[in-house]
Amino acid sequence: MAEITPADMINSVHGKFGGRNRGYFYTRNGKQFYRERMETYQAKQSPRQKWNSAAFAYAHKQLRAIESDSKTAEQMRIDYEAAHHKAPNGKTYMTVHAWKFNTLLYDWKLEHPFEE
């Protein structure tokens, strides 16, 4: 997203304003410029990248919902301690957030196996 500094609104816009914009703002030698560029990197994703992106989207959405509720967040901490900081993928995580994220990611990938 675009960053705007309130001191000088005209010369301080950097980046894109939204996903539908065709270009982005940048500053060079103290002057503001706008460059149009079609971003096609998401359109060129392989099927495996799309599958992996869907897994990440699911994990982020579920984790936000879990952490917003205090009861489920406390239960998540208890589960983290009971699992001795290990996720189903066999790795140890230092924070509850990272542990739960990777647990959700692992669960989604088990439920939706990648098929080429």
C-alpha positions in Angstrom: 0.0 0.0 0.0 1.0 3.6 -0.4 2.7 5.4 2.4 1.6 9.1 2.9 3.5 11.4 5.2 1.3 14.3 6.5 4.1 16.9 6.3 4.1 17.2 2.5 1.1 15.4 0.9 2.2 15.9 -2.7 5.8 14.8 -2.6 5.4 12.1 0.0 3.3 9.4 -1.6 5.2 6.1 -2.2 3.8 2.9 -3.6 0.4 1.9 -4.8 -2.9 3.2 -3.5 -4.9 0.1 -4.2 -4.9 -3.2 -6.0 -6.8 -1.7 -9.0 -4.3 1.1 -9.6 -2.3 0.6 -12.8 0.8 2.2 -11.4 2.7 3.4 -8.4 4.3 6.6 -7.0 8.0 7.0 -6.3 10.4 9.8 -5.5 13.7 10.4 -7.3 16.0 13.4 -6.7 13.4 15.1 -4.6 10.7 14.9 -7.3 7.5 12.9 -7.3 6.9 10.5 -10.2 4.1 8.1 -11.2 4.8 5.0 -13.3 2.3 2.7 -14.8 3.1 -1.0 -14.6 0.8 -4.0 -14.9 1.6 -6.4 -12.2 1.3 -9.9 -13.6 3.3 -11.9 -11.0 0.1 -13.2 -9.4 -1.4 -14.2 -12.7 1.7 -16.3 -13.5 1.6 -18.4 -10.4 2.0 -22.1 -10.9 -0.7 -24.5 -9.6 1.5 -25.3 -6.6 1.9 -21.6 -5.7 -1.8 -21.1 -5.9 -2.4 -24.1 -3.7 0.2 -22.8 -1.2 -1.3 -19.3 -1.3 -4.7 -20.7 -0.5 -3.3 -22.6 2.5 -1.7 -19.3 3.8 -4.9 -17.4 3.3 -6.8 -20.0 5.3 -4.3 -20.1 8.1 -4.2 -16.3 8.4 -8.0 -16.0 8.5 -8.4 -18.7 11.1 -5.6 -17.4 13.3 -7.1 -13.9 13.3 -10.5 -15.3 14.3 -8.9 -17.5 17.1 -6.8 -14.6 18.5 -9.7 -12.2 18.6 -11.6 -14.4 21.0 -10.0 -14.5 24.5 -11.3 -18.0 25.3 -10.0 -19.6 22.2 -6.7 -17.7 22.5 -6.3 -19.1 26.1 -7.1 -22.6 24.9 -4.5 -22.2 22.1 -1.9 -21.3 24.7 -2.8 -24.4 26.7 -2.6 -26.6 23.6 0.8 -25.0 22.8 2.2 -26.0 26.2 0.7 -29.5 26.0 2.3 -30.1 22.6 5.7 -29.0 24.1 6.0 -26.3 21.4 6.1 -28.8 18.6 3.8 -28.5 15.6 2.5 -31.5 13.6 5.3 -31.0 11.0 7.8 -31.9 13.7 9.3 -28.4 14.1 9.5 -26.5 17.4 8.2 -23.0 17.5 9.1 -20.3 20.1 5.8 -18.4 20.0 2.2 -19.6 20.3 1.3 -17.5 17.2 3.9 -19.3 15.0 3.0 -22.7 16.4 -0.7 -22.3 15.7 -0.1 -20.8 12.2 2.0 -23.7 11.2 -0.5 -26.2 12.7 -3.4 -24.6 10.7 -1.2 -24.6 7.6 -0.4 -28.3 8.1 -4.0 -29.3 8.7 -5.2 -27.4 5.6 -2.6 -29.1 3.4 -3.6 -32.5 4.8 -7.3 -31.9 4.0 -6.5 -30.5 0.6 -3.6 -32.5 -0.9 -1.9 -31.0 -3.9 -2.6 -32.8 -7.2 -0.9 -31.7 -10.4 
